[in-house]
Amino acid sequence: MTPLATTALSLALLIPSAHAADGLITLPSVHSSRASLDRLETLVKARGLKIFARIDHAAGAASIGETLRPTELLIFGHPKNGTPLLKCAQTYGIDLPLHVLAWEDASGKRWIGYRDPAGLGHRHPDTHCDAALKRVATALNGLVREAASEP
C-alpha cells in the first residue's frame, strides 16, 4: 500500500459518521436545534412513544439574564422498551427515559446527540440486558438519524 493510500485509510477510520466519546453519540444536523427536536418529537409520537419533557436550556438561561446558544433536550420513552431493562436492574431507572440533546456549537454547527444505550451496561453490573439494550440503541439511532437529516 502506498503512503498516500495508508494515510487516506487512516483518516477515513478516524472520522466516523457519528462521533462517540464517553458513550455520547453526536451527529451533525441539517436543522436548527428546535427543528431537529420538532422532527424527533413527531417521529417519536408516530411510533407511539411518550414525550415526558422538552427543555429549552437557552430559554432557561434567558430567564436569569444570561445568553446560551440554542440547546434543547427531549425526554421520551415507552414502558414496553424500558420495563425489560428495569427488570434486569432497577438502577436503569437513572438512565430512563431516553434523552436527546440538540445544540448549536460556537462555530454555528448544529448537532444532535444522545447517550449510547448499548454502552449503559457497564453502569449496571451483574445484569444480562444486552439484547434489550441493543434493541433500544438501534431504535434510538434510527430516530435521531432521521430527525437530523433532510426530509
C-alpha positions as CSV (number, residue, x, y, z in Angstrom):
1,M,0.0,0.0,0.0
2,T,1.3,3.4,-0.9
3,P,2.0,6.0,1.8
4,L,-0.9,8.2,0.4
5,A,-3.3,5.2,0.5
6,T,-2.3,4.4,4.0
7,T,-2.8,8.0,5.1
8,A,-6.2,8.2,3.4
9,L,-7.3,4.9,5.0
10,S,-6.1,6.0,8.4
11,L,-8.1,9.3,8.1
12,A,-11.2,7.5,6.9
13,L,-11.1,5.3,10.0
14,L,-10.6,8.3,12.3
15,I,-13.6,10.3,11.0
16,P,-16.8,8.2,11.6
17,S,-20.2,9.5,10.5
18,A,-21.3,9.6,14.1
19,H,-18.9,10.6,16.8
20,A,-18.9,8.7,20.1
21,A,-17.0,9.9,23.1
22,D,-17.6,8.7,26.6
23,G,-20.8,7.0,25.5
24,L,-22.2,10.1,23.9
25,I,-23.1,9.7,20.2
26,T,-23.2,13.0,18.3
27,L,-24.3,13.6,14.7
28,P,-24.4,16.8,12.7
29,S,-27.9,18.0,11.9
30,V,-29.0,19.9,8.9
31,H,-31.7,21.6,11.0
32,S,-31.7,24.1,13.9
33,S,-31.8,22.6,17.3
34,R,-35.5,23.5,17.6
35,A,-36.3,22.0,14.2
36,S,-34.3,18.9,14.9
37,L,-36.3,18.2,18.1
38,D,-39.6,19.1,16.4
39,R,-38.8,16.4,13.8
40,L,-37.7,14.0,16.5
41,E,-40.9,14.7,18.6
42,T,-43.0,14.0,15.5
43,L,-41.2,10.7,14.8
44,V,-41.4,9.7,18.5
45,K,-45.1,10.3,18.7
46,A,-45.7,8.5,15.4
47,R,-44.1,5.4,16.9
48,G,-46.4,5.5,20.0
49,L,-43.7,6.7,22.4
50,K,-44.5,9.2,25.2
51,I,-42.9,12.7,25.4
52,F,-42.1,13.3,29.1
53,A,-40.5,16.7,28.8
54,R,-38.9,19.2,26.4
55,I,-36.4,21.5,28.0
56,D,-35.1,24.7,26.3
57,H,-31.9,25.4,28.1
58,A,-31.4,28.7,26.2
59,A,-34.7,29.9,27.5
60,G,-33.7,28.9,31.0
61,A,-30.5,30.9,30.7
62,A,-32.5,33.9,29.3
63,S,-34.8,33.8,32.4
64,I,-31.8,34.7,34.5
65,G,-30.4,37.3,32.1
66,E,-27.8,35.0,30.6
67,T,-27.3,34.0,27.0
68,L,-26.8,30.5,25.7
69,R,-26.6,29.2,22.2
70,P,-29.6,27.1,21.1
71,T,-29.7,24.0,23.3
72,E,-32.8,21.8,23.8
73,L,-33.4,18.4,25.4
74,L,-36.2,16.0,24.6
75,I,-37.0,13.2,27.1
76,F,-39.1,10.4,25.9
77,G,-39.7,6.6,26.1
78,H,-42.2,3.8,26.5
79,P,-42.7,1.2,29.2
80,K,-42.6,-1.6,26.6
81,N,-38.9,-0.6,26.0
82,G,-37.9,0.5,29.5
83,T,-39.5,-2.3,31.6
84,P,-37.3,-5.1,30.3
85,L,-34.2,-3.0,31.3
86,L,-35.7,-2.2,34.7
87,K,-36.4,-5.8,35.3
88,C,-32.8,-6.6,34.7
89,A,-31.7,-3.9,37.2
90,Q,-33.9,-1.2,38.6
91,T,-30.9,1.1,38.5
92,Y,-31.5,1.5,34.8
93,G,-34.2,3.9,36.0
94,I,-31.5,6.6,36.4
95,D,-30.9,6.4,32.6
96,L,-34.5,6.2,31.6
97,P,-36.5,7.7,29.9
98,L,-34.2,8.4,26.9
99,H,-32.7,11.9,26.5
100,V,-31.7,13.5,23.1
101,L,-30.0,16.9,23.1
102,A,-29.8,19.3,20.1
103,W,-27.5,22.3,20.1
104,E,-25.5,24.8,18.1
105,D,-21.8,25.0,18.8
106,A,-19.6,28.1,19.0
107,S,-18.9,27.9,15.2
108,G,-22.6,27.7,14.4
109,K,-22.5,24.0,13.6
110,R,-25.7,22.1,14.6
111,W,-25.6,18.8,16.5
112,I,-27.9,16.2,17.9
113,G,-26.7,13.6,20.4
114,Y,-27.6,11.0,23.0
115,R,-26.1,8.6,25.4
116,D,-25.5,5.3,23.7
117,P,-27.9,2.8,25.3
118,A,-25.7,-0.1,24.2
119,G,-22.9,1.3,26.4
120,L,-25.0,1.6,29.6
121,G,-24.4,-2.0,30.7
122,H,-21.2,-1.1,32.4
123,R,-23.1,1.2,34.8
124,H,-25.4,-1.6,35.9
125,P,-23.2,-4.6,36.7
126,D,-24.4,-8.2,37.1
127,T,-27.2,-7.8,34.5
128,H,-27.7,-9.5,31.2
129,C,-29.6,-6.9,29.3
130,D,-27.5,-6.8,26.2
131,A,-30.3,-7.8,23.8
132,A,-32.7,-5.2,25.3
133,L,-30.0,-2.5,25.2
134,K,-29.2,-3.3,21.6
135,R,-32.9,-3.0,20.6
136,V,-33.2,0.4,22.3
137,A,-29.9,1.6,20.8
138,T,-30.9,0.6,17.3
139,A,-34.3,2.2,17.5
140,L,-32.9,5.4,19.1
141,N,-30.1,5.7,16.5
142,G,-32.6,5.4,13.7
143,L,-34.9,8.1,15.1
144,V,-32.0,10.5,15.7
145,R,-30.5,10.0,12.3
146,E,-33.9,10.6,10.6
147,A,-34.5,13.7,12.7
148,A,-31.1,15.2,11.8
149,S,-31.3,14.5,8.1
150,E,-33.0,16.1,5.1
151,P,-36.8,15.4,5.0
